[in-house]
Amino acid sequence: MNSKRVGWIGTGVMGRSMCMHILKAGYEVTVHNRTKEKSEDLVREGAEWKDTPREVAEESDIVFTIVGYPEDVESVILGGDGVLAGAATDSILVDMTTSKPSLAEQIYNKAKEKKVAALDAPVSGGDVGAREGKLAIMIGGEKEVYEQVEPFFSIMGGNIAYMGPAGAGQHTKMSNQIHIATTMIGVVESLLYGYRAGLDLDEVIDVIGAGAAASWSLNNLGRRMVKRNFDPGFYVKHFVKDMGIALEEARRMELSLPGLALAYQFYVAAMAEGLENKGTHVLYKVFERMNGISQ
């Protein structure tokens, strides 16, 4: 893509790092976030602040959004001061929020009416993947548009895949979240068993994390559990949102996913304990309490 005018909306745990990669790659960046303070480091690095998503779009040839919930996506893209209200003909919109596949299709259709191209491109990899520029990025939309945006994806990610038409990126992310949800239960139970058996948990991860039980969650989040560092790489409240979307889509497809439903209930329990702003690996603490373990 020849243009260098980039808009960025959403500078949370992951969005800030992703935007910083674009900025440091030499692109002109206009930025907006609901809380202005979370964009201050980007502004210091040369990004230009705008007060609304619409103003960002008016100054950009391509706009990336990564916000919290589907209703936030609707507001920043479809609202009166949203991206599409200010987007120019032949510009590109890329929503990287994990959101509803049906909303991705709706945005694609409304953008097309304005002769704006739209991709859904949710990501996986948490705060570490965002900081290191190694995110997995799953893209839905027209392939020709994906090919134009691919240089930007390459700046932010290391595992980039075009998955099909509008909504396909979101469906792929749902598959990802379903797998992570049940895997996290296995990681937590495995480490709690090791703790009760008197094992050194770092040594347990060293061994089983190099064999058939290996997973990103074990080798990365398992280490955080052992250190009792439950700071968010990805918020519990956003994971609950994602699992709710997946369960809704599963019902629509008449698909039974009891493992996902069980994991969802455990994370709802974490929310009830006031842990919604912790990382998803805080499930370890929930299971500790279930088992009367105090560390």
C-alpha atoms as an extended CHARMM CRD file, in Angstrom:
* protein
*
       295  EXT
         1         1  MET       CA              0.0000000000        0.0000000000        0.0000000000  PROA      1               0.0000000000
         2         2  ASN       CA              1.5220000000        3.3200000000       -1.0430000000  PROA      2               0.0000000000
         3         3  SER       CA             -0.3310000000        5.5470000000        1.4120000000  PROA      3               0.0000000000
         4         4  LYS       CA              1.2550000000        6.4410000000        4.7200000000  PROA      4               0.0000000000
         5         5  ARG       CA             -1.7530000000        8.0510000000        6.4110000000  PROA      5               0.0000000000
         6         6  VAL       CA             -2.8140000000        5.6020000000        9.1200000000  PROA      6               0.0000000000
         7         7  GLY       CA             -5.5880000000        6.0200000000       11.6640000000  PROA      7               0.0000000000
         8         8  TRP       CA             -5.6330000000        4.0380000000       14.9060000000  PROA      8               0.0000000000
         9         9  ILE       CA             -8.5380000000        3.7480000000       17.3520000000  PROA      9               0.0000000000
        10        10  GLY       CA             -8.0640000000        1.8340000000       20.5960000000  PROA      10              0.0000000000
        11        11  THR       CA             -4.8690000000        2.0040000000       22.6400000000  PROA      11              0.0000000000
        12        12  GLY       CA             -5.4480000000       -0.5410000000       25.3840000000  PROA      12              0.0000000000
        13        13  VAL       CA             -3.1900000000       -3.3620000000       26.5670000000  PROA      13              0.0000000000
        14        14  MET       CA             -2.6120000000       -4.6480000000       23.0320000000  PROA      14              0.0000000000
        15        15  GLY       CA             -3.6140000000       -1.7500000000       20.7990000000  PROA      15              0.0000000000
        16        16  ARG       CA             -0.9910000000        0.6090000000       22.1780000000  PROA      16              0.0000000000
        17        17  SER       CA              1.8790000000       -1.7280000000       21.2900000000  PROA      17              0.0000000000
        18        18  MET       CA              0.4120000000       -2.5610000000       17.8900000000  PROA      18              0.0000000000
        19        19  CYS       CA              0.0450000000        1.1040000000       17.0190000000  PROA      19              0.0000000000
        20        20  MET       CA              3.5620000000        1.8330000000       18.2410000000  PROA      20              0.0000000000
        21        21  HSD       CA              4.9560000000       -0.7120000000       15.7660000000  PROA      21              0.0000000000
        22        22  ILE       CA              3.1540000000        1.0870000000       12.9180000000  PROA      22              0.0000000000
        23        23  LEU       CA              4.3980000000        4.4600000000       14.1230000000  PROA      23              0.0000000000
        24        24  LYS       CA              7.9990000000        3.3130000000       14.4310000000  PROA      24              0.0000000000
        25        25  ALA       CA              7.8260000000        1.7860000000       10.9560000000  PROA      25              0.0000000000
        26        26  GLY       CA              7.6480000000        5.3490000000        9.6320000000  PROA      26              0.0000000000
        27        27  TYR       CA              3.9290000000        5.8240000000        8.9940000000  PROA      27              0.0000000000
        28        28  GLU       CA              2.0240000000        9.0020000000        9.7980000000  PROA      28              0.0000000000
        29        29  VAL       CA             -0.4640000000        8.0110000000       12.5030000000  PROA      29              0.0000000000
        30        30  THR       CA             -3.5810000000        9.7290000000       13.7770000000  PROA      30              0.0000000000
        31        31  VAL       CA             -4.8870000000        8.2420000000       17.0100000000  PROA      31              0.0000000000
        32        32  HSD       CA             -7.9880000000        8.2130000000       19.2160000000  PROA      32              0.0000000000
        33        33  ASN       CA             -8.9060000000        6.3560000000       22.3880000000  PROA      33              0.0000000000
        34        34  ARG       CA            -11.7980000000        6.6740000000       24.8070000000  PROA      34              0.0000000000
        35        35  THR       CA             -9.2730000000        7.5510000000       27.5610000000  PROA      35              0.0000000000
        36        36  LYS       CA             -6.8460000000       10.0800000000       26.1080000000  PROA      36              0.0000000000
        37        37  GLU       CA             -4.1320000000        9.3840000000       28.6900000000  PROA      37              0.0000000000
        38        38  LYS       CA             -3.6160000000        5.8800000000       27.2750000000  PROA      38              0.0000000000
        39        39  SER       CA             -2.4180000000        7.4350000000       24.0120000000  PROA      39              0.0000000000
        40        40  GLU       CA              0.0700000000        9.8880000000       25.5070000000  PROA      40              0.0000000000
        41        41  ASP       CA              3.1560000000        7.7670000000       24.7730000000  PROA      41              0.0000000000
        42        42  LEU       CA              2.0890000000        7.4420000000       21.1410000000  PROA      42              0.0000000000
        43        43  VAL       CA              1.5790000000       11.1950000000       20.8640000000  PROA      43              0.0000000000
        44        44  ARG       CA              5.0450000000       11.7560000000       22.3380000000  PROA      44              0.0000000000
        45        45  GLU       CA              6.4170000000        9.4960000000       19.6040000000  PROA      45              0.0000000000
        46        46  GLY       CA              4.7650000000       11.6020000000       16.9140000000  PROA      46              0.0000000000
        47        47  ALA       CA              1.1540000000       10.4230000000       16.5620000000  PROA      47              0.0000000000
        48        48  GLU       CA             -1.4830000000       13.1250000000       16.1550000000  PROA      48              0.0000000000
        49        49  TRP       CA             -4.4260000000       13.0250000000       18.5640000000  PROA      49              0.0000000000
        50        50  LYS       CA             -8.0270000000       13.4380000000       17.3630000000  PROA      50              0.0000000000
        51        51  ASP       CA            -11.1050000000       13.7730000000       19.5470000000  PROA      51              0.0000000000
        52        52  THR       CA            -13.3850000000       11.3800000000       17.6230000000  PROA      52              0.0000000000
        53        53  PRO       CA            -13.1180000000        8.3070000000       15.3950000000  PROA      53              0.0000000000
        54        54  ARG       CA            -14.7070000000       10.3590000000       12.6260000000  PROA      54              0.0000000000
        55        55  GLU       CA            -11.8790000000       12.8860000000       12.7540000000  PROA      55              0.0000000000
        56        56  VAL       CA             -9.3390000000       10.0800000000       12.6310000000  PROA      56              0.0000000000
        57        57  ALA       CA            -10.9880000000        8.6740000000        9.5030000000  PROA      57              0.0000000000
        58        58  GLU       CA            -11.0770000000       12.0770000000        7.8310000000  PROA      58              0.0000000000
        59        59  GLU       CA             -7.2630000000       12.2270000000        8.0830000000  PROA      59              0.0000000000
        60        60  SER       CA             -6.5300000000        8.6110000000        7.1220000000  PROA      60              0.0000000000
        61        61  ASP       CA             -6.3600000000        6.3070000000        4.1290000000  PROA      61              0.0000000000
        62        62  ILE       CA             -6.5270000000        3.2220000000        6.3270000000  PROA      62              0.0000000000
        63        63  VAL       CA             -8.0440000000        3.0130000000        9.8220000000  PROA      63              0.0000000000
        64        64  PHE       CA             -7.4000000000        0.2440000000       12.3500000000  PROA      64              0.0000000000
        65        65  THR       CA             -9.7380000000       -0.2780000000       15.3010000000  PROA      65              0.0000000000
        66        66  ILE       CA             -9.2260000000       -2.5080000000       18.3300000000  PROA      66              0.0000000000
        67        67  VAL       CA            -11.6620000000       -1.8240000000       21.1590000000  PROA      67              0.0000000000
        68        68  GLY       CA            -13.3860000000       -3.8360000000       23.8760000000  PROA      68              0.0000000000
        69        69  TYR       CA            -16.8650000000       -5.0880000000       23.0430000000  PROA      69              0.0000000000
        70        70  PRO       CA            -19.1620000000       -5.4240000000       20.0150000000  PROA      70              0.0000000000
        71        71  GLU       CA            -21.1250000000       -2.3950000000       21.1900000000  PROA      71              0.0000000000
        72        72  ASP       CA            -17.8660000000       -0.4230000000       21.2110000000  PROA      72              0.0000000000
        73        73  VAL       CA            -17.1710000000       -1.5810000000       17.6600000000  PROA      73              0.0000000000
        74        74  GLU       CA            -20.6260000000       -0.3970000000       16.5950000000  PROA      74              0.0000000000
        75        75  SER       CA            -20.0770000000        2.9790000000       18.2430000000  PROA      75              0.0000000000
        76        76  VAL       CA            -16.5960000000        3.7210000000       16.8630000000  PROA      76              0.0000000000
        77        77  ILE       CA            -17.3670000000        2.4570000000       13.3550000000  PROA      77              0.0000000000
        78        78  LEU       CA            -21.0850000000        2.9090000000       12.7140000000  PROA      78              0.0000000000
        79        79  GLY       CA            -21.9370000000        5.7650000000       15.0990000000  PROA      79              0.0000000000
        80        80  GLY       CA            -22.5850000000        9.3820000000       14.1220000000  PROA      80              0.0000000000
        81        81  ASP       CA            -18.9990000000       10.2920000000       14.9990000000  PROA      81              0.0000000000
        82        82  GLY       CA            -17.7230000000        6.9130000000       13.8530000000  PROA      82              0.0000000000
        83        83  VAL       CA            -15.1880000000        5.8730000000       11.2630000000  PROA      83              0.0000000000
        84        84  LEU       CA            -17.6240000000        5.3810000000        8.3970000000  PROA      84              0.0000000000
        85        85  ALA       CA            -19.0390000000        8.8730000000        8.9190000000  PROA      85              0.0000000000
        86        86  GLY       CA            -15.6330000000       10.3190000000        8.0710000000  PROA      86              0.0000000000
        87        87  ALA       CA            -14.1250000000        7.6930000000        5.7850000000  PROA      87              0.0000000000
        88        88  ALA       CA            -13.2620000000        8.7410000000        2.2510000000  PROA      88              0.0000000000
        89        89  THR       CA            -14.0910000000        6.7640000000       -0.8810000000  PROA      89              0.0000000000
        90        90  ASP       CA            -11.5710000000        3.9620000000       -1.5100000000  PROA      90              0.0000000000
        91        91  SER       CA            -10.2050000000        4.0950000000        2.0400000000  PROA      91              0.0000000000
        92        92  ILE       CA             -9.8270000000        0.9120000000        4.1000000000  PROA      92              0.0000000000
        93        93  LEU       CA            -11.2040000000       -0.0240000000        7.5130000000  PROA      93              0.0000000000
        94        94  VAL       CA             -9.6330000000       -2.8830000000        9.5050000000  PROA      94              0.0000000000
        95        95  ASP       CA            -11.3570000000       -3.9400000000       12.7220000000  PROA      95              0.0000000000
        96        96  MET       CA             -8.9740000000       -5.9900000000       14.8900000000  PROA      96              0.0000000000
        97        97  THR       CA            -11.3560000000       -6.3170000000       17.8380000000  PROA      97              0.0000000000
        98        98  THR       CA            -12.5800000000       -9.8000000000       18.6920000000  PROA      98              0.0000000000
        99        99  SER       CA            -16.2520000000       -9.3090000000       17.9130000000  PROA      99              0.0000000000
       100       100  LYS       CA            -19.3390000000      -10.9430000000       16.4150000000  PROA      100             0.0000000000
       101       101  PRO       CA            -18.9960000000      -12.4680000000       12.9360000000  PROA      101             0.0000000000
       102       102  SER       CA            -22.4390000000      -11.0830000000       12.0970000000  PROA      102             0.0000000000
       103       103  LEU       CA            -21.2730000000       -7.5710000000       13.0290000000  PROA      103             0.0000000000
       104       104  ALA       CA            -18.2090000000       -7.9850000000       10.8040000000  PROA      104             0.0000000000
       105       105  GLU       CA            -20.5210000000       -8.8210000000        7.9080000000  PROA      105             0.0000000000
       106       106  GLN       CA            -22.7340000000       -5.8280000000        8.7120000000  PROA      106             0.0000000000
       107       107  ILE       CA            -19.7360000000       -3.4780000000        8.7640000000  PROA      107             0.0000000000
       108       108  TYR       CA            -18.4680000000       -4.9190000000        5.4830000000  PROA      108             0.0000000000
       109       109  ASN       CA            -21.8310000000       -4.2930000000        3.7990000000  PROA      109             0.0000000000
       110       110  LYS       CA            -22.2660000000       -0.7650000000        5.1830000000  PROA      110             0.0000000000
       111       111  ALA       CA            -18.6980000000        0.1140000000        4.2350000000  PROA      111             0.0000000000
       112       112  LYS       CA            -19.2390000000       -1.2080000000        0.7240000000  PROA      112             0.0000000000
       113       113  GLU       CA            -22.2410000000        1.1110000000        0.3460000000  PROA      113             0.0000000000
       114       114  LYS       CA            -19.8230000000        4.0140000000        0.9250000000  PROA      114             0.0000000000
       115       115  LYS       CA            -17.1860000000        2.5000000000       -1.3800000000  PROA      115             0.0000000000
       116       116  VAL       CA            -14.9760000000        1.8100000000        1.6290000000  PROA      116             0.0000000000
       117       117  ALA       CA            -13.2150000000       -1.5660000000        1.9410000000  PROA      117             0.0000000000
       118       118  ALA       CA            -13.4840000000       -3.4380000000        5.2460000000  PROA      118             0.0000000000
       119       119  LEU       CA            -11.6230000000       -6.3450000000        6.8340000000  PROA      119             0.0000000000
       120       120  ASP       CA            -12.1950000000       -8.1670000000       10.1190000000  PROA      120             0.0000000000
       121       121  ALA       CA             -8.7890000000       -9.0910000000       11.5450000000  PROA      121             0.0000000000
       122       122  PRO       CA             -8.9020000000      -10.2420000000       15.1800000000  PROA      122             0.0000000000
       123       123  VAL       CA             -5.6210000000      -11.1510000000       16.8260000000  PROA      123             0.0000000000
       124       124  SER       CA             -4.2390000000      -13.6520000000       19.3230000000  PROA      124             0.0000000000
       125       125  GLY       CA             -1.0540000000      -13.5530000000       21.3640000000  PROA      125             0.0000000000
       126       126  GLY       CA             -1.8450000000      -11.2220000000       24.2530000000  PROA      126             0.0000000000
       127       127  ASP       CA              0.3190000000       -8.4120000000       25.5340000000  PROA      127             0.0000000000
       128       128  VAL       CA              3.5420000000      -10.3050000000       24.8490000000  PROA      128             0.0000000000
       129       129  GLY       CA              2.6670000000      -10.9820000000       21.2110000000  PROA      129             0.0000000000
       130       130  ALA       CA              1.6130000000       -7.3600000000       20.7620000000  PROA      130             0.0000000000
       131       131  ARG       CA              4.8360000000       -5.9810000000       22.2510000000  PROA      131             0.0000000000
       132       132  GLU       CA              7.0380000000       -8.3330000000       20.2600000000  PROA      132             0.0000000000
       133       133  GLY       CA              5.1360000000       -7.9160000000       16.9840000000  PROA      133             0.0000000000
       134       134  LYS       CA              4.4200000000      -11.6480000000       16.8620000000  PROA      134             0.0000000000
       135       135  LEU       CA              0.6380000000      -11.7420000000       16.9600000000  PROA      135             0.0000000000
       136       136  ALA       CA             -1.4640000000      -14.2730000000       15.1160000000  PROA      136             0.0000000000
       137       137  ILE       CA             -3.8050000000      -12.3070000000       12.8340000000  PROA      137             0.0000000000
       138       138  MET       CA             -6.8940000000      -13.9240000000       11.2780000000  PROA      138             0.0000000000
       139       139  ILE       CA             -8.4090000000      -11.9910000000        8.3860000000  PROA      139             0.0000000000
       140       140  GLY       CA            -11.8080000000      -11.9740000000        6.7330000000  PROA      140             0.0000000000
       141       141  GLY       CA            -12.9020000000       -9.8720000000        3.7590000000  PROA      141             0.0000000000
       142       142  GLU       CA            -11.9140000000       -9.4850000000        0.1250000000  PROA      142             0.0000000000
       143       143  LYS       CA             -8.5570000000      -11.0590000000       -0.6510000000  PROA      143             0.0000000000
       144       144  GLU       CA             -7.4620000000       -8.1390000000       -2.8190000000  PROA      144             0.0000000000
       145       145  VAL       CA             -7.9470000000       -5.7830000000        0.1280000000  PROA      145             0.0000000000
       146       146  TYR       CA             -6.0790000000       -8.1630000000        2.4410000000  PROA      146             0.0000000000
       147       147  GLU       CA             -3.1270000000       -8.1010000000        0.0190000000  PROA      147             0.0000000000
       148       148  GLN       CA             -3.0260000000       -4.2920000000        0.2100000000  PROA      148             0.0000000000
       149       149  VAL       CA             -3.0170000000       -4.3380000000        4.0110000000  PROA      149             0.0000000000
       150       150  GLU       CA             -0.6500000000       -7.2970000000        4.4430000000  PROA      150             0.0000000000
       151       151  PRO       CA              2.4600000000       -5.0650000000        4.8710000000  PROA      151             0.0000000000
       152       152  PHE       CA              0.8280000000       -3.5450000000        7.9540000000  PROA      152             0.0000000000
       153       153  PHE       CA             -0.1230000000       -6.9560000000        9.3200000000  PROA      153             0.0000000000
       154       154  SER       CA              3.4990000000       -8.0460000000        8.8750000000  PROA      154             0.0000000000
       155       155  ILE       CA              4.6260000000       -5.2060000000       11.1280000000  PROA      155             0.0000000000
       156       156  MET       CA              2.3260000000       -6.3740000000       13.9340000000  PROA      156             0.0000000000
       157       157  GLY       CA              2.2550000000      -10.1290000000       13.5320000000  PROA      157             0.0000000000
       158       158  GLY       CA              4.2320000000      -13.2460000000       12.7920000000  PROA      158             0.0000000000
       159       159  ASN       CA              1.3970000000      -15.6390000000       11.9450000000  PROA      159             0.0000000000
       160       160  ILE       CA             -0.8580000000      -13.9710000000        9.3960000000  PROA      160             0.0000000000
       161       161  ALA       CA             -3.6350000000      -15.8540000000        7.6470000000  PROA      161             0.0000000000
       162       162  TYR       CA             -6.3340000000      -14.8520000000        5.1720000000  PROA      162             0.0000000000
       163       163  MET       CA             -9.3410000000      -17.0020000000        6.1160000000  PROA      163             0.0000000000
       164       164  GLY       CA            -12.0910000000      -16.0790000000        3.6580000000  PROA      164             0.0000000000
       165       165  PRO       CA            -14.9580000000      -13.5820000000        3.2170000000  PROA      165             0.0000000000
       166       166  ALA       CA            -16.2340000000      -11.0680000000        5.7440000000  PROA      166             0.0000000000
       167       167  GLY       CA            -16.7140000000      -12.6720000000        9.1670000000  PROA      167             0.0000000000
       168       168  ALA       CA            -14.2380000000      -15.4920000000        8.5190000000  PROA      168             0.0000000000
       169       169  GLY       CA            -11.5690000000      -13.8220000000       10.6370000000  PROA      169             0.0000000000
       170       170  GLN       CA            -13.9660000000      -13.5900000000       13.5670000000  PROA      170             0.0000000000
       171       171  HSD       CA            -15.0640000000      -17.2140000000       13.1850000000  PROA      171             0.0000000000
       172       172  THR       CA            -11.4140000000      -18.2880000000       13.2430000000  PROA      172             0.0000000000
       173       173  LYS       CA            -10.8370000000      -16.2590000000       16.4090000000  PROA      173             0.0000000000
       174       174  MET       CA            -13.8200000000      -17.9990000000       18.0020000000  PROA      174             0.0000000000
       175       175  SER       CA            -12.1740000000      -21.3520000000       17.2620000000  PROA      175             0.0000000000
       176       176  ASN       CA             -9.0310000000      -19.9970000000       18.9100000000  PROA      176             0.0000000000
       177       177  GLN       CA            -10.8780000000      -18.8290000000       22.0250000000  PROA      177             0.0000000000
       178       178  ILE       CA            -12.7690000000      -22.1050000000       22.3730000000  PROA      178             0.0000000000
       179       179  HSD       CA             -9.4890000000      -23.9980000000       22.3830000000  PROA      179             0.0000000000
       180       180  ILE       CA             -7.8580000000      -21.6230000000       24.8680000000  PROA      180             0.0000000000
       181       181  ALA       CA            -10.8390000000      -21.7620000000       27.2430000000  PROA      181             0.0000000000
       182       182  THR       CA            -10.6640000000      -25.5050000000       27.7870000000  PROA      182             0.0000000000
       183       183  THR       CA             -6.8630000000      -25.5870000000       27.6170000000  PROA      183             0.0000000000
       184       184  MET       CA             -6.6950000000      -23.0970000000       30.4850000000  PROA      184             0.0000000000
       185       185  ILE       CA             -8.6560000000      -25.4620000000       32.6960000000  PROA      185             0.0000000000
       186       186  GLY       CA             -6.1190000000      -28.1800000000       31.9390000000  PROA      186             0.0000000000
       187       187  VAL       CA             -3.1740000000      -25.8960000000       32.7200000000  PROA      187             0.0000000000
       188       188  VAL       CA             -4.6700000000      -24.8120000000       36.0470000000  PROA      188             0.0000000000
       189       189  GLU       CA             -5.6010000000      -28.3230000000       37.1610000000  PROA      189             0.0000000000
       190       190  SER       CA             -2.1990000000      -29.6840000000       36.1330000000  PROA      190             0.0000000000
       191       191  LEU       CA             -0.3040000000      -27.0860000000       38.1550000000  PROA      191             0.0000000000
       192       192  LEU       CA             -2.5750000000      -27.3930000000       41.1870000000  PROA      192             0.0000000000
       193       193  TYR       CA             -2.0190000000      -31.1560000000       41.1560000000  PROA      193             0.0000000000
       194       194  GLY       CA              1.7340000000      -30.5470000000       41.0160000000  PROA      194             0.0000000000
       195       195  TYR       CA              1.5250000000      -28.0790000000       43.8940000000  PROA      195             0.0000000000
       196       196  ARG       CA             -0.4710000000      -30.4620000000       46.0980000000  PROA      196             0.0000000000
       197       197  ALA       CA              2.0110000000      -33.2350000000       45.2760000000  PROA      197             0.0000000000
       198       198  GLY       CA              4.8640000000      -31.0420000000       46.5040000000  PROA      198             0.0000000000
       199       199  LEU       CA              6.5720000000      -30.5580000000       43.1340000000  PROA      199             0.0000000000
       200       200  ASP       CA              8.5370000000      -27.5340000000       41.9660000000  PROA      200             0.0000000000
       201       201  LEU       CA              6.0830000000      -26.0470000000       39.4740000000  PROA      201             0.0000000000
       202       202  ASP       CA              8.7260000000      -24.3730000000       37.3290000000  PROA      202             0.0000000000
       203       203  GLU       CA             10.3720000000      -27.7630000000       36.9340000000  PROA      203             0.0000000000
       204       204  VAL       CA              7.0050000000      -29.3070000000       36.0760000000  PROA      204             0.0000000000
       205       205  ILE       CA              6.5280000000      -26.7440000000       33.3000000000  PROA      205             0.0000000000
       206       206  ASP       CA             10.0870000000      -27.3320000000       32.0710000000  PROA      206             0.0000000000
       207       207  VAL       CA              9.3400000000      -31.0250000000       31.6070000000  PROA      207             0.0000000000
       208       208  ILE       CA              5.7350000000      -31.2580000000       30.4620000000  PROA      208             0.0000000000
       209       209  GLY       CA              5.9720000000      -27.9790000000       28.5190000000  PROA      209             0.0000000000
       210       210  ALA       CA              8.4660000000      -29.6350000000       26.1850000000  PROA      210             0.0000000000
       211       211  GLY       CA              6.3580000000      -32.7230000000       25.4930000000  PROA      211             0.0000000000
       212       212  ALA       CA              2.8810000000      -33.7160000000       24.3880000000  PROA      212             0.0000000000
       213       213  ALA       CA              1.3060000000      -31.3810000000       26.9800000000  PROA      213             0.0000000000
       214       214  ALA       CA              3.0780000000      -28.3310000000       25.5670000000  PROA      214             0.0000000000
       215       215  SER       CA              0.9460000000      -25.2640000000       24.8800000000  PROA      215             0.0000000000
       216       216  TRP       CA              1.3820000000      -21.5160000000       24.7380000000  PROA      216             0.0000000000
       217       217  SER       CA             -0.8600000000      -21.1670000000       27.7860000000  PROA      217             0.0000000000
       218       218  LEU       CA              1.2480000000      -23.5670000000       29.8600000000  PROA      218             0.0000000000
       219       219  ASN       CA              4.6380000000      -22.2160000000       28.8380000000  PROA      219             0.0000000000
       220       220  ASN       CA              3.7130000000      -18.5390000000       29.1270000000  PROA      220             0.0000000000
       221       221  LEU       CA              0.7330000000      -18.0990000000       31.4200000000  PROA      221             0.0000000000
       222       222  GLY       CA              1.6810000000      -21.1020000000       33.5440000000  PROA      222             0.0000000000
       223       223  ARG       CA              4.8980000000      -19.2890000000       34.4490000000  PROA      223             0.0000000000
       224       224  ARG       CA              2.8750000000      -16.2610000000       35.5120000000  PROA      224             0.0000000000
       225       225  MET       CA              0.6400000000      -18.4500000000       37.6860000000  PROA      225             0.0000000000
       226       226  VAL       CA              3.6920000000      -19.8570000000       39.4660000000  PROA      226             0.0000000000
       227       227  LYS       CA              4.9860000000      -16.3220000000       40.0890000000  PROA      227             0.0000000000
       228       228  ARG       CA              1.4810000000      -15.2840000000       41.1990000000  PROA      228             0.0000000000
       229       229  ASN       CA              1.5410000000      -12.4990000000       38.6470000000  PROA      229             0.0000000000
       230       230  PHE       CA             -2.0510000000      -12.1320000000       37.4940000000  PROA      230             0.0000000000
       231       231  ASP       CA             -1.6480000000       -8.8310000000       35.6600000000  PROA      231             0.0000000000
       232       232  PRO       CA             -3.6240000000       -8.8170000000       32.4270000000  PROA      232             0.0000000000
       233       233  GLY       CA             -2.1550000000       -9.8330000000       29.1270000000  PROA      233             0.0000000000
       234       234  PHE       CA             -5.7960000000      -10.3090000000       28.2050000000  PROA      234             0.0000000000
       235       235  TYR       CA             -8.6200000000       -9.3060000000       30.5380000000  PROA      235             0.0000000000
       236       236  VAL       CA            -11.0200000000      -11.8370000000       32.0820000000  PROA      236             0.0000000000
       237       237  LYS       CA            -13.9350000000       -9.5440000000       31.1810000000  PROA      237             0.0000000000
       238       238  HSD       CA            -12.9640000000       -9.5940000000       27.5040000000  PROA      238             0.0000000000
       239       239  PHE       CA            -12.5080000000      -13.3690000000       27.5400000000  PROA      239             0.0000000000
       240       240  VAL       CA            -15.9980000000      -13.7790000000       29.0030000000  PROA      240             0.0000000000
       241       241  LYS       CA            -17.2590000000      -11.5860000000       26.1550000000  PROA      241             0.0000000000
       242       242  ASP       CA            -15.4800000000      -13.7700000000       23.5910000000  PROA      242             0.0000000000
       243       243  MET       CA            -16.7980000000      -17.0210000000       25.0520000000  PROA      243             0.0000000000
       244       244  GLY       CA            -20.3090000000      -15.5620000000       25.0940000000  PROA      244             0.0000000000
       245       245  ILE       CA            -20.0220000000      -14.7660000000       21.3840000000  PROA      245             0.0000000000
       246       246  ALA       CA            -18.7530000000      -18.2850000000       20.6610000000  PROA      246             0.0000000000
       247       247  LEU       CA            -21.6150000000      -19.8780000000       22.6120000000  PROA      247             0.0000000000
       248       248  GLU       CA            -24.1090000000      -17.6650000000       20.7840000000  PROA      248             0.0000000000
       249       249  GLU       CA            -22.6730000000      -18.6770000000       17.4130000000  PROA      249             0.0000000000
       250       250  ALA       CA            -22.6490000000      -22.3460000000       18.4640000000  PROA      250             0.0000000000
       251       251  ARG       CA            -26.3470000000      -22.1790000000       19.3660000000  PROA      251             0.0000000000
       252       252  ARG       CA            -27.0720000000      -20.5990000000       16.0000000000  PROA      252             0.0000000000
       253       253  MET       CA            -25.2370000000      -23.4820000000       14.2940000000  PROA      253             0.0000000000
       254       254  GLU       CA            -26.9900000000      -26.0570000000       16.5310000000  PROA      254             0.0000000000
       255       255  LEU       CA            -23.6180000000      -27.1140000000       17.9010000000  PROA      255             0.0000000000
       256       256  SER       CA            -23.1190000000      -28.4100000000       21.4430000000  PROA      256             0.0000000000
       257       257  LEU       CA            -19.8740000000      -27.2830000000       23.1100000000  PROA      257             0.0000000000
       258       258  PRO       CA            -20.0610000000      -28.4660000000       26.7440000000  PROA      258             0.0000000000
       259       259  GLY       CA            -16.3650000000      -27.8380000000       27.4180000000  PROA      259             0.0000000000
       260       260  LEU       CA            -16.7080000000      -24.2070000000       26.4190000000  PROA      260             0.0000000000
       261       261  ALA       CA            -19.8940000000      -23.8510000000       28.4710000000  PROA      261             0.0000000000
       262       262  LEU       CA            -18.0900000000      -25.1930000000       31.5470000000  PROA      262             0.0000000000
       263       263  ALA       CA            -15.1130000000      -22.8630000000       31.0830000000  PROA      263             0.0000000000
       264       264  TYR       CA            -17.5080000000      -19.9500000000       30.6340000000  PROA      264             0.0000000000
       265       265  GLN       CA            -19.1110000000      -20.6740000000       34.0160000000  PROA      265             0.0000000000
       266       266  PHE       CA            -15.7260000000      -20.7710000000       35.7430000000  PROA      266             0.0000000000
       267       267  TYR       CA            -14.8260000000      -17.3880000000       34.2800000000  PROA      267             0.0000000000
       268       268  VAL       CA            -18.2130000000      -15.9660000000       35.2620000000  PROA      268             0.0000000000
       269       269  ALA       CA            -17.3010000000      -17.0860000000       38.7910000000  PROA      269             0.0000000000
       270       270  ALA       CA            -14.0210000000      -15.1620000000       38.4500000000  PROA      270             0.0000000000
       271       271  MET       CA            -16.0280000000      -12.0700000000       37.4860000000  PROA      271             0.0000000000
       272       272  ALA       CA            -18.2530000000      -12.5780000000       40.5320000000  PROA      272             0.0000000000
       273       273  GLU       CA            -15.1140000000      -12.5860000000       42.6950000000  PROA      273             0.0000000000
       274       274  GLY       CA            -14.1370000000       -9.1790000000       41.3310000000  PROA      274             0.0000000000
       275       275  LEU       CA            -11.3580000000      -10.5020000000       39.0870000000  PROA      275             0.0000000000
       276       276  GLU       CA            -12.6660000000       -9.1250000000       35.7930000000  PROA      276             0.0000000000
       277       277  ASN       CA             -9.6590000000       -6.8440000000       35.2800000000  PROA      277             0.0000000000
       278       278  LYS       CA             -7.0900000000       -9.5640000000       35.9170000000  PROA      278             0.0000000000
       279       279  GLY       CA             -5.5050000000      -11.7420000000       33.2460000000  PROA      279             0.0000000000
       280       280  THR       CA             -7.2540000000      -14.9070000000       32.0650000000  PROA      280             0.0000000000
       281       281  HSD       CA             -4.7200000000      -17.0260000000       33.9830000000  PROA      281             0.0000000000
       282       282  VAL       CA             -6.2860000000      -15.7700000000       37.2350000000  PROA      282             0.0000000000
       283       283  LEU       CA             -8.4710000000      -18.8630000000       36.8650000000  PROA      283             0.0000000000
       284       284  TYR       CA             -5.7050000000      -20.4690000000       38.9290000000  PROA      284             0.0000000000
       285       285  LYS       CA             -6.8600000000      -18.4520000000       41.9620000000  PROA      285             0.0000000000
       286       286  VAL       CA            -10.4800000000      -19.4740000000       41.4160000000  PROA      286             0.0000000000
       287       287  PHE       CA             -9.5030000000      -23.1400000000       41.4400000000  PROA      287             0.0000000000
       288       288  GLU       CA             -7.2920000000      -22.6070000000       44.4970000000  PROA      288             0.0000000000
       289       289  ARG       CA            -10.2760000000      -21.3270000000       46.4240000000  PROA      289             0.0000000000
       290       290  MET       CA            -12.4440000000      -24.2060000000       45.2030000000  PROA      290             0.0000000000
       291       291  ASN       CA             -9.8700000000      -26.5900000000       46.6700000000  PROA      291             0.0000000000
       292       292  GLY       CA             -9.2210000000      -24.6780000000       49.8930000000  PROA      292             0.0000000000
       293       293  ILE       CA             -5.6270000000      -23.9140000000       48.8820000000  PROA      293             0.0000000000
       294       294  SER       CA             -3.9910000000      -20.7660000000       50.2390000000  PROA      294             0.0000000000
       295       295  GLN       CA             -0.5870000000      -19.7850000000       48.8870000000  PROA      295             0.0000000000
